[in-house]
Amino acid sequence: MNKIFLLLAVMGGLLFTSCQEDSIMVFGSDHYIYFDKFWKDASYPGTEKADSTEVTFFFVGEDENSTNAELIVVLAGRQLEHDLDFKLRVVPELTTALPEEYTLKDKYTFHARPVQEGDTRFQDTIQIQLNKSARLDTMSAGYRLVLEVVPDENVKPGQYERARSVIRIVKDPVRPEWWNSEVDIYLLGAYSATKYKLFLEHVPGASELDKEMIEQRPDEARKLVLEFKKWLQQNPSEDEFGPIEVPV
């Protein structure tokens, strides 16, 4: 009998762990905040992989001293009736950014809003200020800022694998969301920071290429890439994958 009781207790614990987030969403009276991206791989049976938010100073003007990282935060618990303030702190053992290279607010706000049709969760977006640093020009891999939610009487950190956020700051442009597998195949080819940087630097109007242009004005997108192809023919270049080419 004791063995059966122990087995049931263990199974119940596993069930609670695997369904904890759903239980918080449906039944919890407390509020839990976590980040949209996983800072570490999800625990079994989850399959989500760790991801970071990449930020570049490549597009920041010479007269500008800062830029922002946009982080999606998710709320688990009852729907908010009022805005909810929460705090973030640096995880020093995982952070390589210097204190002067970022500015944290005393508090951030998760805004209360009506549930919209089609919503599957409560989420908001916050901005983290990153400050320009001369040393970034000498760091090919950039540096890292890792933040976590500070628990208090109003807010608790949510799912552990998403209770922290990893921000990677680099000098070169980062892969934009519109550069997907179709762009790989039909326009610019495989992404590399070197390729994107050369495209932006040597093709007038290249910075205007985005998802809307690709979907609504594909001829304009193709024209920009053809200009890049012409430039590459006159200025053969290489990246970590070898000679830079575009398939268009």
C-alpha positions as CSV (number, residue, x, y, z in Angstrom):
1,M,0.0,0.0,0.0
2,N,2.8,2.4,0.9
3,K,4.5,1.8,-2.5
4,I,1.2,2.5,-4.3
5,F,0.8,5.7,-2.4
6,L,4.3,6.8,-3.1
7,L,3.8,6.1,-6.9
8,L,0.6,8.1,-6.9
9,A,2.4,11.0,-5.1
10,V,5.3,11.0,-7.7
11,M,2.9,10.9,-10.6
12,G,0.9,13.7,-9.1
13,G,4.0,15.8,-8.7
14,L,5.0,15.3,-12.3
15,L,1.6,16.2,-13.5
16,F,1.6,19.3,-11.5
17,T,5.0,20.3,-12.9
18,S,4.0,19.7,-16.5
19,C,0.7,21.6,-16.2
20,Q,1.9,24.3,-13.8
21,E,1.8,27.1,-16.4
22,D,-1.8,26.1,-17.5
23,S,-2.9,26.0,-13.9
24,I,-1.6,29.5,-13.3
25,M,-3.3,30.8,-16.4
26,V,-6.7,29.4,-15.5
27,F,-6.9,29.2,-11.7
28,G,-4.1,31.4,-10.2
29,S,-5.0,34.5,-8.2
30,D,-1.3,35.7,-8.2
31,H,0.4,37.3,-11.2
32,Y,3.4,35.7,-12.9
33,I,5.5,37.5,-15.5
34,Y,7.9,35.7,-17.9
35,F,9.5,36.5,-21.2
36,D,8.3,35.3,-24.6
37,K,11.7,33.8,-25.5
38,F,13.3,30.9,-23.7
39,W,16.7,31.8,-22.1
40,K,17.4,28.1,-21.7
41,D,16.1,25.0,-23.4
42,A,12.7,23.9,-22.2
43,S,12.5,21.0,-19.8
44,Y,11.2,17.7,-21.0
45,P,8.6,17.2,-22.5
46,G,9.0,20.7,-24.0
47,T,11.0,21.1,-27.2
48,E,11.6,24.9,-27.3
49,K,15.2,26.0,-27.6
50,A,17.0,28.8,-26.0
51,D,16.9,32.1,-27.9
52,S,18.3,35.6,-27.5
53,T,17.2,39.1,-28.6
54,E,19.9,40.6,-30.8
55,V,20.4,44.3,-31.0
56,T,22.7,46.2,-33.2
57,F,24.1,49.8,-33.2
58,F,24.7,49.6,-36.9
59,F,21.7,51.8,-37.7
60,V,22.2,54.2,-34.9
61,G,23.3,57.6,-36.0
62,E,26.6,59.1,-34.9
63,D,24.8,61.8,-32.9
64,E,22.8,59.1,-31.0
65,N,24.1,57.4,-27.9
66,S,21.5,54.7,-27.3
67,T,19.1,52.2,-28.8
68,N,16.4,50.0,-27.3
69,A,15.9,46.2,-27.1
70,E,12.2,45.3,-27.3
71,L,11.2,42.4,-25.1
72,I,7.8,40.7,-25.2
73,V,6.6,39.8,-21.6
74,V,3.8,37.5,-20.9
75,L,1.4,37.5,-17.9
76,A,0.1,34.4,-16.3
77,G,-2.8,34.7,-13.8
78,R,-6.0,36.6,-13.8
79,Q,-6.7,39.3,-16.2
80,L,-5.5,42.7,-15.0
81,E,-7.9,45.3,-13.9
82,H,-5.1,47.9,-13.5
83,D,-1.6,48.3,-14.9
84,L,0.9,46.1,-13.1
85,D,4.4,47.4,-12.3
86,F,7.3,45.0,-12.0
87,K,11.1,45.2,-11.7
88,L,14.0,43.7,-13.5
89,R,17.5,43.0,-12.4
90,V,20.8,42.0,-14.0
91,V,22.0,38.4,-13.7
92,P,25.7,39.2,-13.1
93,E,27.2,35.7,-13.6
94,L,25.7,35.6,-17.2
95,T,26.2,39.2,-18.2
96,T,29.3,40.5,-20.0
97,A,27.9,44.0,-20.6
98,L,29.4,46.8,-18.4
99,P,27.1,48.8,-16.2
100,E,27.5,51.9,-18.3
101,E,26.3,50.0,-21.4
102,Y,22.7,49.7,-20.3
103,T,20.2,51.7,-18.3
104,L,17.4,50.0,-16.4
105,K,14.3,51.8,-15.2
106,D,13.2,51.6,-11.6
107,K,10.1,49.8,-12.8
108,Y,8.4,48.5,-16.0
109,T,4.7,48.3,-16.6
110,F,2.5,45.5,-17.9
111,H,-0.5,47.4,-19.2
112,A,-4.1,46.3,-18.5
113,R,-6.2,46.0,-21.6
114,P,-9.4,44.3,-22.7
115,V,-9.1,40.8,-24.1
116,Q,-9.3,40.9,-27.8
117,E,-10.9,38.3,-30.0
118,G,-8.4,35.7,-30.9
119,D,-6.1,36.4,-27.9
120,T,-4.5,33.3,-26.5
121,R,-2.5,35.0,-23.7
122,F,-1.8,38.3,-22.1
123,Q,1.3,40.0,-23.4
124,D,3.0,43.4,-23.6
125,T,6.3,44.8,-24.9
126,I,8.9,46.7,-22.8
127,Q,12.0,48.5,-24.0
128,I,15.5,48.1,-22.4
129,Q,17.9,51.0,-23.1
130,L,21.3,50.1,-24.4
131,N,24.1,52.7,-24.4
132,K,26.7,53.1,-27.1
133,S,30.1,51.8,-26.2
134,A,33.4,52.3,-28.1
135,R,34.6,48.9,-27.1
136,L,31.9,47.2,-29.2
137,D,33.8,48.0,-32.4
138,T,36.6,45.7,-31.2
139,M,34.3,42.8,-30.2
140,S,33.2,40.6,-33.1
141,A,30.8,38.6,-30.9
142,G,29.6,41.6,-29.0
143,Y,28.5,41.4,-25.4
144,R,25.6,40.0,-23.4
145,L,23.0,41.5,-21.0
146,V,20.9,39.0,-19.0
147,L,17.9,40.2,-17.1
148,E,15.4,38.5,-14.8
149,V,12.1,39.3,-13.1
150,V,12.3,40.5,-9.5
151,P,9.8,38.8,-7.3
152,D,7.8,41.0,-4.9
153,E,4.4,41.1,-3.2
154,N,2.6,41.8,-6.6
155,V,4.6,39.8,-9.1
156,K,6.3,36.5,-9.2
157,P,8.6,35.1,-12.0
158,G,6.8,32.7,-14.3
159,Q,8.0,29.7,-16.1
160,Y,11.7,29.2,-15.1
161,E,13.0,28.6,-18.7
162,R,11.5,32.0,-19.5
163,A,12.0,33.9,-16.3
164,R,15.2,35.5,-17.7
165,S,15.9,37.3,-21.0
166,V,19.2,37.2,-22.9
167,I,20.1,40.3,-24.9
168,R,23.0,40.1,-27.3
169,I,24.5,43.5,-28.4
170,V,26.6,43.4,-31.6
171,K,28.1,46.0,-33.9
172,D,27.0,44.5,-37.3
173,P,23.4,44.3,-38.5
174,V,21.4,41.4,-37.3
175,R,19.2,39.1,-39.4
176,P,15.8,40.9,-39.9
177,E,12.6,38.9,-39.5
178,W,11.7,39.3,-43.2
179,W,14.9,37.4,-44.2
180,N,13.2,34.0,-44.2
181,S,13.7,30.8,-46.2
182,E,12.0,32.2,-49.2
183,V,14.4,35.2,-49.2
184,D,17.3,32.6,-48.9
185,I,16.0,30.8,-52.0
186,Y,14.8,33.5,-54.3
187,L,16.5,36.8,-53.4
188,L,19.6,37.2,-51.2
189,G,20.7,33.7,-50.5
190,A,21.9,32.4,-47.1
191,Y,22.1,35.1,-44.5
192,S,25.4,36.4,-43.0
193,A,26.1,39.6,-41.2
194,T,28.8,40.5,-43.7
195,K,26.5,40.0,-46.7
196,Y,23.7,42.1,-45.1
197,K,26.2,44.8,-44.1
198,L,27.6,45.1,-47.6
199,F,24.1,45.2,-49.1
200,L,23.1,48.1,-46.8
201,E,26.4,50.0,-47.4
202,H,26.6,49.7,-51.2
203,V,23.0,49.6,-52.5
204,P,21.0,52.9,-52.2
205,G,17.6,52.2,-50.7
206,A,18.6,48.8,-49.3
207,S,17.5,49.8,-45.8
208,E,13.9,50.1,-47.1
209,L,13.7,46.4,-48.0
210,D,11.3,44.8,-45.6
211,K,8.4,42.4,-45.4
212,E,5.9,44.8,-46.9
213,M,8.1,45.5,-50.0
214,I,8.7,41.8,-50.5
215,E,5.0,40.9,-50.4
216,Q,3.5,44.0,-52.0
217,R,6.2,45.3,-54.3
218,P,8.4,42.4,-55.2
219,D,9.7,44.1,-58.4
220,E,11.3,46.8,-56.2
221,A,12.8,44.2,-53.9
222,R,14.2,42.3,-56.9
223,K,15.7,45.5,-58.3
224,L,17.6,46.2,-55.1
225,V,19.0,42.7,-55.0
226,L,20.0,42.9,-58.7
227,E,21.9,46.1,-57.8
228,F,23.7,44.2,-55.1
229,K,24.5,41.4,-57.5
230,K,26.0,43.9,-59.9
231,W,28.1,45.4,-57.1
232,L,29.3,41.9,-56.0
233,Q,30.4,41.2,-59.6
234,Q,32.5,44.3,-59.6
235,N,33.7,43.8,-56.0
236,P,34.0,40.1,-55.2
237,S,33.6,39.5,-51.5
238,E,33.6,36.7,-49.0
239,D,32.0,35.9,-45.7
240,E,32.3,32.9,-43.3
241,F,30.6,30.7,-45.9
242,G,32.9,31.6,-48.8
243,P,32.3,33.9,-51.8
244,I,29.2,36.0,-51.4
245,E,26.6,35.3,-54.0
246,V,22.9,36.0,-54.5
247,P,20.5,33.7,-56.3
248,V,18.3,36.2,-58.0
